[in-house]
Amino acid sequence: MRPVSRRRLLQLGGATGLAGLASAGVVGRSNSDDRLQDHEGPELEKYVQPLPILDERDPDDWVGIGQYHNLEITEFTQQLHPDLPETTLWGFDGQFPGPIIPGFRGLQLAVEVDNSGLPDEHLLSVDERIAGTTTANYPGHDGPVPEVRNSIHFHGLAVQAASDGQADMWVSPDGVTGPRRSRDVQVIPNQQPRLSTTYHDHTRAISRLNNYAGVIGPYLVRDGSERQLGLPTGEYDVTLVLADRSVTDDGALYYPDEFVPMFGGEKATVNGAIWPYMEVEPRRYRFRILNPSNGRTWGLRLRNEADDSEEVPEMTQLSAGHGYLDEVVGVGPYGDLGTLLLSPFERAEVVIDFADFPGETFTVTNHALFPYPHGDHHNPNTSSPAPDLDEVMQFRVSRDRVDDPSRDPHEIEFPTPERPDPADAVETREITMQMDMNEAPMFHTLNDRGPFDDVAIRPQLGSTETWELKNDTMQSHPIHLHLVRFWVEGRKDLGADEFEDPRPNERSGKDTVMVMPNQNVKLTVAFDDHAGTYPFHCHNLEHEDNAMMRPLEVVGEDSDE
C-alpha cells in the first residue's frame, strides 16, 4: 500500500492509526506489479440490504426566477454492504450517489459547488503520465495543477459554455482555478425538453478518479405535461443509479495504481448499495435508470426466481433520457428488445408492471460482457480477464393487492419534441475513433487528435449538421456531445452501402450514443442554443481522461450572453 502521509492521517482522524484507517475504508494503493484485474475482492452475499431511495434536494435559496443550490463535495464514509466496514468516499452532500436535484422546464437553476472541505491529497492514485495533470499540459496556463480539483458538469444540458463544467474549468479546495474557469455559479436555463440525467465530475485527466470516488448524482428536469400523462408518481417513481465498484476486505475502494485503459468493478451497486433488493407492490412503477459507470455497459433483463417459471413482467421503455420516444418499446422475452442496453452515461426510463406477480421475486440480470461487446478483453499488463457481473438487484413483490391509478404506457400518447430535418444539414463531418496500443499507457483518439490540439470543427450557431461516427477499434465507445441534442438516423457496418434504422429505443433526442466496433453511426445534430467552445468525447471515463476528447466551437452571436 502507498504510505499514508501525516497530513492525510490527521485529516482522517489521526489517532486511529493505520489499522483504523484501513477499517474505515481508506483506499489501498496496490504494489506496482498489480494491474487492472489482479484484484480479488471479498465474496459478499447478495440481496441482504434494501435499496436506498434517493431524496430530492431542497434548494438553499431562490434567486430571481430560479432555484439556488450550494452543493458541497466532501470526504465521508458510507457502508456499501452490511458485511463490509464503512468505505471512504467523496461525494455531494456527504452521500454516494449525491441527492436528486429536481429541475423544472423554464425555471432557471443556479448551482455553486464548494469542494473546500476535501483534502489536498487524492483518495486514489493520480498518474502524472496522463496529460492534464501538470502545468506543462496547459498552453497559456502558468499556475499549479493541484492533485485534488473538481469541475462539475450537468450532463446533456444546453447551457452557456462558462456554465458547462468543462474539463479545464476546475477549482481546487484552496481556490486554485483551471485556465478556462470564469464563474463559480453555474446557470442552468432549463429551456429544453424534460429529461433524466446526471451531474458529475468532468475534470481533465482525473474524471475517472473523481467519479469512481463518488462525485456523481441524478438531475431531473420535469415539465407540466408529465402530470397529465398518468405515469406512476411519488414513491412509485424511483431513480436507480447503477455503478460498478471494487472493494478490498477492509471496505476500501479498489482502483489500480497506474492508469489502465478500461476498468470494471467487481460488484454492482445501485444507489450506493451492493446488490440490494427492493420491496414493491403488485402495481406499476416508473424507474429512471442512470449508468454513470466508468466503463461498464449494462444489458438488463428480469429473471423470475420461482422454480421453472419464465414469466416476467415486461419493461416498457418510454424515454432514452430526453423527452419521450416516438413509440414506447417493450423490453423482455416478448418485447421489441430482449435486453435494455445502457452504455456509460446513457439513461432509460421504464415502467414495470408487477400487478400479475404478487409474492414473486425477480432478479435484474446483466447480459453485457465487459468490455462491451466482446468481453474476455485482457489488459496488456495482466493475464486476468475483466470481471463480468451477471446480477444487479432484486425486486420482491408483496402479496397484497393494491389500487393503481396509473395508466398503461402503451395507451399513453406521449408528447414528442420537434426534431431537425436531416435534409437541412449544411455540413457532413466524419469522426473516426482510433486506439494506439504501441504507447504506454495505451490511449484513444478522435480523428487522430486529442483534447490539447487546435479546434478543427466550427459549426455555425443555428445550423444543422450530419455527423458520421466511425469506430475502427476493438471496443464500443459511448460518444457524448456537450450542449446539443442529436438524433440517431441509422447504423451500418464500415464499408456497407446502406444505413439500417436505429434501434427502437434510440428514436428520440439523445446526447450520448454507443458506437460498436466496425460500425458507422449517422447523427443529425442541431446547433441551436449557444455559441462558444464545447467538447465532444468518449464517455468511457478512462478513454476520456487519456486523449479521447476534442473541442468544437459553435460560431455566432449568443443572444444570452
ZADRENFI-565501 format. One line per field, with one value per residue (C-alpha): x, y, z. Coordinates in nm, 3 decimals, padded with zeros to 5 digits. Layout:
x	(X_...)
y	(Y_...)
z	(Z_...)
***
This chain:
x	(00.000_00.105_00.221_-00.035_00.114_00.100_-00.123_-00.360_-00.356_-00.462_-00.735_-00.889_-00.876_-00.504_-00.501_-00.678_-00.353_-00.311_-00.522_-00.806_-00.771_-00.796_-01.111_-01.261_-01.224_-00.924_-00.839_-00.543_-00.263_-00.153_00.207_00.339_00.306_-00.070_-00.271_-00.626_-00.790_-00.534_-00.752_-00.999_-01.240_-01.434_-01.725_-02.044_-02.394_-02.640_-02.975_-02.936_-02.996_-03.283_-03.238_-03.165_-03.422_-03.259_-03.409_-03.476_-03.264_-03.437_-03.291_-03.079_-03.235_-03.428_-03.260_-03.486_-03.696_-03.486_-03.353_-03.008_-02.820_-02.495_-02.350_-02.067_-01.821_-01.680_-01.499_-01.713_-01.769_-02.063_-02.139_-02.187_-02.276_-02.372_-02.070_-01.819_-01.664_-01.753_-01.590_-01.427_-01.579_-01.608_-01.943_-02.212_-02.374_-02.189_-02.352_-02.293_-02.460_-02.548_-02.908_-03.154_-03.155_-03.503_-03.544_-03.845_-03.858_-03.844_-03.732_-03.368_-03.128_-02.815_-02.557_-02.245_-02.014_-01.793_-01.509_-01.312_-01.373_-01.180_-00.821_-00.543_-00.428_-00.644_-00.828_-00.694_-00.357_-00.306_-00.096_00.103_00.172_-00.180_-00.184_-00.368_-00.206_00.082_00.121_00.313_-00.005_-00.198_-00.085_-00.100_-00.151_00.146_-00.022_-00.010_-00.227_-00.333_-00.377_-00.734_-00.961_-01.317_-01.526_-01.895_-02.083_-02.462_-02.478_-02.694_-02.792_-02.800_-02.603_-02.357_-02.001_-01.892_-02.157_-02.084_-01.839_-01.583_-01.256_-01.037_-01.282_-01.167_-01.108_-00.904_-01.007_-00.778_-00.914_-00.661_-00.855_-00.812_-00.733_-01.091_-01.283_-01.459_-01.750_-01.829_-02.208_-02.327_-02.654_-02.878_-03.159_-03.372_-03.527_-03.504_-03.747_-03.772_-03.504_-03.342_-02.966_-02.668_-02.440_-02.086_-01.717_-01.554_-01.201_-00.928_-00.713_-00.884_-01.252_-01.231_-01.091_-01.332_-01.640_-01.519_-01.467_-01.836_-01.872_-02.193_-02.565_-02.900_-03.056_-03.418_-03.592_-03.971_-04.241_-04.615_-04.707_-04.582_-04.860_-05.124_-04.986_-05.087_-04.740_-04.653_-04.561_-04.438_-04.295_-04.367_-04.129_-03.783_-03.437_-03.180_-02.810_-02.607_-02.233_-01.985_-01.719_-01.441_-01.359_-01.099_-01.167_-01.147_-01.406_-01.169_-01.237_-01.003_-00.872_-00.533_-00.222_-00.144_-00.365_-00.546_-00.739_-01.050_-01.172_-01.468_-01.566_-01.640_-01.959_-02.283_-02.400_-02.745_-02.798_-02.479_-02.567_-02.401_-02.660_-02.968_-03.329_-03.643_-03.982_-04.252_-04.629_-04.812_-04.868_-04.682_-04.355_-04.160_-03.782_-03.532_-03.217_-02.884_-02.548_-02.259_-02.015_-01.657_-01.662_-01.928_-02.221_-02.524_-02.758_-03.061_-03.334_-03.564_-03.544_-03.819_-03.676_-03.972_-03.887_-03.924_-04.106_-04.005_-04.288_-04.162_-04.323_-04.242_-04.020_-04.175_-03.922_-04.073_-03.762_-03.392_-03.329_-03.451_-03.825_-04.001_-03.953_-04.157_-04.323_-04.280_-04.058_-04.118_-03.810_-03.826_-03.895_-04.193_-04.092_-03.934_-03.592_-03.470_-03.229_-03.215_-02.865_-02.707_-02.351_-02.176_-02.384_-02.678_-03.013_-03.351_-03.693_-03.907_-04.236_-04.254_-04.596_-04.579_-04.960_-04.977_-04.694_-04.786_-04.547_-04.285_-03.920_-03.739_-03.367_-03.236_-02.967_-02.687_-02.605_-02.342_-01.989_-01.705_-01.574_-01.868_-01.936_-01.677_-01.579_-01.274_-01.061_-00.722_-00.540_-00.191_-00.039_-00.214_-00.331_-00.657_-00.981_-01.202_-01.485_-01.836_-02.133_-02.435_-02.671_-02.760_-03.051_-03.381_-03.747_-03.964_-04.334_-04.571_-04.884_-05.136_-05.344_-05.340_-05.517_-05.312_-05.435_-05.151_-05.207_-05.064_-04.780_-04.889_-05.212_-05.049_-04.994_-04.654_-04.555_-04.254_-04.044_-03.982_-03.666_-03.437_-03.480_-03.173_-03.224_-03.137_-02.782_-02.528_-02.222_-02.129_-01.849_-01.669_-01.541_-01.318_-01.215_-00.865_-00.664_-00.285_-00.156_00.207_00.230_00.233_-00.019_-00.243_-00.466_-00.760_-00.818_-01.081_-00.964_-00.608_-00.622_-00.663_-00.803_-00.499_-00.496_-00.645_-01.018_-01.096_-01.478_-01.668_-02.042_-02.250_-02.499_-02.845_-02.717_-02.790_-02.514_-02.474_-02.213_-02.091_-01.918_-01.685_-01.540_-01.221_-01.129_-01.196_-01.421_-01.753_-01.743_-02.025_-01.980_-02.118_-02.166_-02.197_-02.458_-02.672_-02.935_-02.890_-03.099_-02.968_-03.051_-02.902_-02.623_-02.419_-02.101_-01.794_-01.784_-02.155_-02.363_-02.687_-02.766_-03.012_-03.274_-03.171_-03.275_-03.635_-03.521_-03.290_-03.573_-03.569_-03.331_-03.008_-02.673_-02.476_-02.472_-02.290_-02.083_-02.000_-01.670_-01.650_-01.963_-02.071_-02.350_-02.515_-02.646_-02.841_-02.709_-02.876_-02.658_-02.947_-02.879_-02.547_-02.221_-01.888_-01.637_-01.765_-01.615_-01.728_-01.572_-01.598_-01.780_-01.574_-01.401_-01.062_-01.075_-01.197_-00.912_-00.646_-00.695_-01.039_-01.184_-01.195_-01.321_-01.566_-01.654_-02.009_-01.959_-02.210_-02.357_-02.508_-02.815_-02.799_-02.452)
y	(00.000_00.357_00.510_00.740_01.083_01.250_01.520_01.257_01.074_01.389_01.460_01.117_01.103_01.098_00.884_00.589_00.464_00.277_-00.018_00.215_00.387_00.058_-00.043_00.299_00.228_00.438_00.327_00.099_00.154_-00.170_-00.255_-00.153_-00.511_-00.505_-00.417_-00.395_-00.720_-00.885_-00.775_-01.019_-00.857_-01.025_-01.255_-01.084_-01.226_-01.079_-00.920_-00.876_-00.499_-00.282_-00.041_00.313_00.557_00.883_01.203_01.512_01.807_02.123_02.449_02.653_02.973_03.134_03.379_03.573_03.316_03.015_02.786_02.818_02.513_02.526_02.176_02.061_01.791_01.626_01.315_01.079_00.712_00.501_00.134_-00.025_-00.371_-00.499_-00.734_-00.460_-00.190_00.160_00.283_00.623_00.810_01.157_01.295_01.560_01.641_01.353_01.069_00.838_00.892_01.253_01.363_01.411_01.773_01.845_02.098_02.223_02.324_02.702_02.751_02.857_02.671_02.823_02.587_02.669_02.381_02.402_02.149_02.335_02.054_01.798_01.710_01.822_01.462_01.249_00.944_00.748_00.743_01.017_00.901_01.201_01.032_01.139_01.480_01.736_01.658_01.907_02.275_02.187_02.031_02.361_02.611_02.962_02.843_02.900_02.819_02.496_02.192_02.064_01.691_01.747_01.957_01.940_02.065_01.969_01.909_01.884_01.615_01.675_02.034_02.325_02.589_02.867_02.738_02.913_02.714_02.381_02.244_02.150_01.972_02.287_02.471_02.308_02.453_02.307_02.304_02.602_02.801_02.741_02.750_02.599_02.809_02.828_02.875_03.212_03.176_02.999_02.989_02.771_02.884_02.614_02.770_02.451_02.566_02.224_01.929_01.732_01.475_01.243_01.278_01.320_01.585_01.460_01.548_01.634_01.734_01.683_01.371_01.266_01.248_00.868_00.900_01.165_00.985_00.650_00.810_00.901_01.251_01.178_01.244_01.246_01.557_01.559_01.823_01.788_01.972_02.024_01.754_01.477_01.543_01.478_01.151_00.915_00.773_00.638_00.921_00.981_00.670_00.477_00.696_00.565_00.669_00.388_00.480_00.180_00.195_-00.092_-00.077_-00.296_-00.306_-00.468_-00.689_-00.382_-00.196_00.032_00.129_-00.052_00.115_00.042_00.245_00.329_00.431_00.145_00.200_00.019_-00.054_-00.253_-00.306_-00.647_-00.552_-00.397_-00.101_00.052_00.385_00.321_-00.030_-00.350_-00.594_-00.453_-00.565_-00.354_-00.448_-00.344_-00.363_-00.553_-00.245_-00.024_00.153_00.406_00.364_00.625_00.419_00.603_00.446_00.663_00.368_00.437_00.193_-00.072_-00.123_-00.287_-00.522_-00.553_-00.819_-00.967_-01.326_-01.497_-01.676_-01.915_-02.273_-02.338_-02.009_-01.798_-01.547_-01.195_-00.851_-00.650_-00.345_-00.071_00.195_00.539_00.760_00.748_01.049_01.348_01.387_01.065_00.800_00.820_00.497_00.307_00.000_-00.333_-00.495_-00.863_-01.209_-01.088_-00.726_-00.524_-00.572_-00.863_-00.653_-00.294_-00.186_00.117_00.226_00.466_00.780_00.664_00.662_00.496_00.548_00.237_00.127_-00.222_-00.363_-00.614_-00.646_-01.008_-01.131_-01.095_-01.283_-01.341_-01.235_-01.104_-01.057_-00.785_-00.962_-00.820_-00.976_-00.731_-00.865_-00.645_-00.463_-00.446_-00.612_-00.890_-00.946_-01.150_-00.849_-00.884_-00.584_-00.583_-00.579_-00.882_-01.227_-01.199_-01.132_-00.837_-00.905_-00.978_-00.902_-01.119_-00.982_-00.630_-00.619_-00.787_-00.690_-00.866_-00.827_-00.818_-01.034_-00.765_-00.631_-00.253_00.014_00.157_00.484_00.496_00.421_00.152_00.332_00.161_00.361_00.699_00.949_01.093_01.439_01.434_01.746_01.878_01.741_01.886_01.773_01.578_01.744_02.079_01.968_02.213_02.005_01.638_01.554_01.224_01.145_00.837_00.658_00.519_00.339_00.324_00.012_00.090_00.365_00.328_00.395_00.295_00.579_00.651_00.948_01.108_01.188_01.122_01.425_01.487_01.749_01.979_02.000_02.303_02.332_02.182_02.180_02.512_02.475_02.790_02.878_02.788_02.532_02.161_01.911_01.542_01.359_01.011_00.839_00.562_00.313_00.149_-00.002_-00.330_-00.172_00.007_00.380_00.588_00.923_01.232_01.579_01.865_02.140_01.968_01.703_01.486_01.226_00.885_00.834_00.489_00.238_00.030_-00.174_00.009_-00.035_-00.120_00.078_00.146_00.257_00.047_00.207_00.297_00.075_00.129_00.288_00.537_00.723_01.043_01.322_01.193_01.327_01.001_00.716_00.385_00.314_-00.052_-00.184_-00.171_00.042_00.378_00.570_00.867_01.158_01.474_01.748_02.088_02.369_02.592_02.706_02.878_02.987_02.901_02.619_02.279_01.929_01.604_01.283_00.915_00.870_00.573_00.778_00.613_00.693_01.048_01.112_00.989_01.176_01.070_01.421_01.704_02.064_02.221_02.589_02.698_03.023_03.307_03.564_03.416_03.623_03.501_03.642)
z	(00.000_-00.062_00.269_00.431_00.493_00.834_00.685_00.547_00.879_01.063_00.811_00.866_01.242_01.329_01.641_01.484_01.331_01.005_01.112_01.198_00.864_00.681_00.866_00.795_00.425_00.322_-00.027_-00.060_-00.311_-00.470_-00.546_-00.885_-01.009_-00.955_-01.261_-01.383_-01.273_-01.045_-00.752_-00.597_-00.358_-00.075_-00.150_-00.039_-00.001_-00.245_-00.168_00.207_00.218_00.095_-00.191_-00.066_-00.201_-00.305_-00.168_-00.375_-00.264_-00.147_-00.283_-00.047_-00.174_-00.460_-00.694_-00.927_-01.111_-01.018_-00.752_-00.597_-00.473_-00.278_-00.326_-00.104_-00.212_00.099_00.213_00.422_00.499_00.386_00.430_00.088_00.224_00.573_00.578_00.492_00.709_00.600_00.280_00.246_-00.048_-00.196_-00.297_-00.288_00.048_00.212_00.018_-00.279_-00.514_-00.450_-00.392_-00.674_-00.786_-00.921_-01.200_-01.391_-01.755_-01.786_-01.425_-01.406_-01.177_-01.023_-00.870_-00.671_-00.585_-00.276_-00.258_00.010_00.258_00.052_00.144_-00.090_-00.145_-00.371_-00.245_-00.545_-00.718_-00.978_-01.274_-01.397_-01.730_-01.830_-01.998_-01.790_-01.456_-01.485_-01.575_-01.892_-02.034_-02.041_-02.307_-02.164_-01.806_-01.578_-01.244_-01.047_-01.120_-00.777_-00.726_-00.599_-00.821_-00.950_-01.239_-01.225_-01.548_-01.579_-01.846_-02.154_-02.068_-02.313_-02.120_-02.195_-02.218_-01.896_-01.701_-01.870_-01.614_-01.878_-01.821_-01.788_-01.560_-01.238_-00.895_-00.608_-00.240_-00.173_-00.467_-00.748_-01.075_-01.419_-01.726_-01.856_-01.532_-01.535_-01.294_-00.968_-01.007_-01.294_-01.452_-01.600_-01.810_-01.832_-02.159_-02.322_-02.304_-01.982_-01.912_-01.658_-01.637_-01.406_-01.263_-01.229_-01.222_-01.556_-01.454_-01.712_-01.657_-01.330_-01.420_-01.389_-01.034_-00.910_-01.045_-00.913_-00.571_-00.577_-00.726_-00.918_-00.868_-01.057_-01.212_-01.331_-01.541_-01.529_-01.717_-01.683_-01.934_-01.706_-01.456_-01.720_-01.858_-01.580_-01.514_-01.169_-00.931_-00.578_-00.412_-00.733_-00.937_-00.844_-00.963_-00.996_-01.024_-01.148_-01.084_-01.055_-00.783_-00.643_-00.274_-00.051_00.252_00.478_00.274_00.086_-00.274_-00.509_-00.822_-00.987_-00.903_-01.260_-01.550_-01.724_-02.048_-01.924_-01.572_-01.446_-01.085_-00.933_-00.750_-00.875_-00.671_-00.706_-00.528_-00.336_-00.209_-00.328_-00.472_-00.295_-00.308_-00.336_-00.196_-00.443_-00.452_-00.729_-00.946_-01.195_-01.108_-01.306_-01.291_-01.412_-01.476_-01.495_-01.582_-01.456_-01.451_-01.561_-01.850_-01.796_-02.031_-01.869_-02.055_-01.827_-01.814_-01.548_-01.426_-01.228_-00.923_-00.898_-00.995_-01.368_-01.426_-01.722_-01.678_-01.610_-01.626_-01.934_-01.903_-02.115_-02.210_-02.260_-02.271_-02.351_-02.129_-02.335_-02.386_-02.485_-02.752_-03.072_-02.954_-02.628_-02.652_-02.480_-02.326_-02.238_-02.383_-02.587_-02.633_-02.910_-02.747_-02.539_-02.334_-02.213_-02.317_-02.148_-02.219_-01.977_-01.915_-02.125_-01.945_-01.976_-01.821_-01.796_-01.646_-01.493_-01.405_-01.119_-01.091_-01.213_-00.993_-00.621_-00.395_-00.662_-00.680_-00.987_-01.029_-01.257_-01.457_-01.671_-02.008_-02.134_-02.129_-02.013_-02.200_-02.432_-02.672_-02.689_-02.328_-02.230_-02.316_-02.149_-02.021_-02.177_-01.827_-01.684_-01.785_-01.591_-01.779_-01.696_-01.449_-01.570_-01.344_-01.417_-01.149_-01.036_-00.786_-00.693_-00.683_-00.421_-00.491_-00.193_-00.191_-00.104_-00.392_-00.425_-00.627_-00.913_-01.065_-01.321_-01.689_-01.913_-02.100_-02.425_-02.402_-02.334_-02.613_-02.521_-02.643_-02.871_-02.944_-03.290_-03.443_-03.711_-04.069_-04.191_-04.531_-04.372_-04.288_-04.427_-04.341_-04.312_-04.071_-04.018_-03.670_-03.659_-03.340_-03.309_-03.043_-03.007_-02.832_-02.907_-02.646_-02.269_-02.141_-02.429_-02.547_-02.777_-03.008_-03.230_-03.585_-03.464_-03.238_-02.867_-02.630_-02.649_-03.029_-03.205_-03.275_-03.615_-03.608_-03.619_-03.678_-03.720_-03.448_-03.577_-03.828_-03.868_-03.950_-04.027_-03.820_-03.906_-03.614_-03.734_-03.488_-03.614_-03.274_-03.092_-02.828_-02.824_-02.747_-02.597_-02.772_-02.596_-02.743_-02.497_-02.550_-02.814_-02.854_-03.161_-03.341_-03.448_-03.815_-03.868_-03.825_-04.068_-04.074_-04.200_-04.576_-04.609_-04.857_-04.671_-04.318_-04.122_-03.899_-03.545_-03.257_-03.144_-02.818_-02.994_-03.166_-02.963_-02.881_-02.729_-02.613_-02.584_-02.835_-02.829_-03.142_-03.182_-03.323_-03.705_-03.716_-03.858_-03.679_-03.853_-03.646_-03.719_-03.491_-03.440_-03.301_-03.197_-02.843_-02.765_-02.923_-02.765_-02.724_-02.608_-02.601_-02.754_-02.625_-02.545_-02.214_-02.112_-01.842_-01.887_-02.259_-02.193_-01.950_-02.191_-02.518_-02.647_-02.630_-02.882_-02.875_-03.116_-03.144_-03.222_-03.411_-03.389_-03.156_-02.840_-02.752_-02.392_-02.329)
***
